[in-house]
Amino acid sequence: MSAANTAGSPARSTARSRDLLRTTALLVGIVFLLVGLLGFVPGITTDYDAMSGAGHESMAMLLGIFQVSVLHNIVHLLFGVAGVAMSRTRGTARAYLIGGGLIYAVLWVYGLVIDQSSAANFVPLNTADNWLHLVLAVGMAGLGLVLGRRATRARV
């Protein structure tokens, strides 16, 4: 059998889809790790000396846009570790992307309904964070659903 014939085979298609799903989860995890680390880098995080452990009082801004705190950065790091760890299998990679998307959807709604200057804003979140969370929710869940479906459909 020639290489051209095997390239379009269902087994090859399944492997490609599975690899794409796992690779996507891995890349998302790496981006979260990078964002978590950059949140601790003065210069990339403006007003670094005004960073608090948690809460809306933190005036540190990642890239001068996204309000961060030590807690916020640690959450990004943990989310990144989860992505890297869960990228090992197709099922866990899909769960990471869809579950992460759902978590970010809840966080987006939470950020919209709380008073940003109240104690309820413990992460902390600002308007830029809120809209980024919506993009992450749609993007992660969408990728998990689409790439997960392709891998499942290719196996059938």
C-alpha positions in Angstrom: 0.0 0.0 0.0 1.4 3.4 -1.0 1.8 6.3 1.4 -0.8 8.2 -0.6 -3.3 5.5 0.1 -2.7 5.4 3.8 -2.7 9.2 4.2 -6.5 9.3 3.7 -7.3 6.2 5.7 -9.7 6.4 8.6 -7.0 5.2 11.0 -4.7 8.0 9.9 -7.5 10.6 10.1 -8.3 9.5 13.7 -4.7 9.9 14.7 -4.5 13.3 13.1 -7.7 14.5 14.8 -6.6 13.0 18.1 -3.2 14.7 17.8 -4.8 18.0 17.0 -7.1 17.8 20.0 -4.3 16.9 22.3 -2.0 19.5 20.8 -4.6 22.2 21.1 -5.1 21.4 24.8 -1.3 21.4 25.3 -0.9 24.7 23.6 -3.7 26.3 25.6 -2.1 25.0 28.8 1.3 26.4 27.8 -0.3 29.8 27.0 -1.9 29.8 30.5 1.5 28.9 32.1 3.1 31.8 30.1 0.4 34.3 31.1 0.7 33.2 34.8 4.5 33.7 34.7 4.3 37.0 32.9 2.0 38.3 35.6 5.0 38.2 37.9 7.3 40.0 35.6 7.7 43.8 36.3 7.5 45.8 33.1 5.2 43.3 31.4 2.9 43.8 34.4 2.6 47.5 35.0 2.3 48.9 38.5 3.9 45.7 39.7 4.6 47.2 43.1 0.9 47.7 43.6 0.1 44.0 43.2 -1.8 42.5 46.1 -2.3 38.9 47.1 -6.0 39.0 46.0 -8.8 41.4 45.8 -9.9 44.4 43.8 -7.3 46.6 45.5 -4.5 45.2 43.3 -3.6 47.8 40.8 -1.1 45.6 38.8 -2.1 45.3 35.1 -0.8 42.5 32.9 0.3 44.2 29.6 -1.2 47.4 31.1 -4.7 46.0 30.4 -5.7 43.0 32.5 -6.0 43.5 36.3 -4.0 40.8 38.1 -3.0 39.8 41.6 -0.9 37.0 43.0 -4.0 34.8 43.3 -5.0 35.6 39.7 -1.5 34.7 38.4 -1.5 31.4 40.4 -4.9 30.5 38.9 -3.4 31.0 35.5 -0.5 28.8 36.4 -2.7 26.0 37.8 -4.9 26.2 34.7 -1.8 25.8 32.6 -0.5 22.8 34.6 -4.0 21.2 34.2 -3.9 21.8 30.4 -0.4 20.3 30.0 -1.3 17.3 32.2 -4.7 16.7 30.6 -3.4 16.9 27.0 -2.0 13.4 27.4 -5.2 11.6 26.3 -8.0 12.6 23.9 -10.6 12.3 26.5 -8.9 14.4 29.1 -7.8 17.0 26.5 -11.5 17.3 25.4 -12.6 17.6 29.0 -10.0 20.3 29.7 -11.1 22.4 26.7 -14.8 22.0 27.2 -14.7 22.2 31.0 -12.3 25.1 30.9 -14.6 26.9 28.5 -17.5 26.3 30.9 -15.5 27.6 33.8 -14.6 30.7 31.8 -18.3 31.2 30.9 -19.2 31.2 34.6 -16.3 33.6 35.3 -17.5 35.9 32.6 -21.0 36.0 34.0 -19.6 36.5 37.5 -17.4 39.4 36.3 -20.5 41.0 34.7 -22.7 40.8 37.8 -20.4 41.8 40.6 -19.5 45.3 41.6 -15.8 45.5 40.6 -15.0 47.7 43.5 -16.5 45.3 46.1 -15.0 42.5 48.1 -16.8 40.0 45.8 -14.1 40.9 43.2 -11.5 38.8 44.9 -9.7 37.5 41.8 -9.6 40.6 40.7 -11.4 41.2 37.4 -11.8 44.3 35.3 -13.8 44.9 32.1 -10.9 43.7 29.8 -10.7 40.4 31.9 -14.5 39.9 31.5 -14.4 40.1 27.7 -11.3 38.0 27.5 -13.1 35.4 29.6 -16.0 35.3 27.1 -13.5 34.8 24.2 -11.8 32.0 26.2 -15.2 30.4 27.0 -16.3 30.3 23.4 -12.9 29.4 22.0 -12.0 26.6 24.5 -15.4 25.0 24.5 -15.8 25.4 20.8 -12.4 23.8 20.1 -13.1 20.9 22.5 -16.5 20.2 20.9 -15.3 20.6 17.3 -12.0 18.8 17.6 -13.4 16.1 19.9 -16.3 15.5 17.4 -13.9 15.2 14.5 -11.8 12.5 16.3 -15.0 10.6 17.3 -16.5 10.8 13.8 -13.3 9.7 12.2 -13.3 6.5 14.4 -16.8 5.5 13.3 
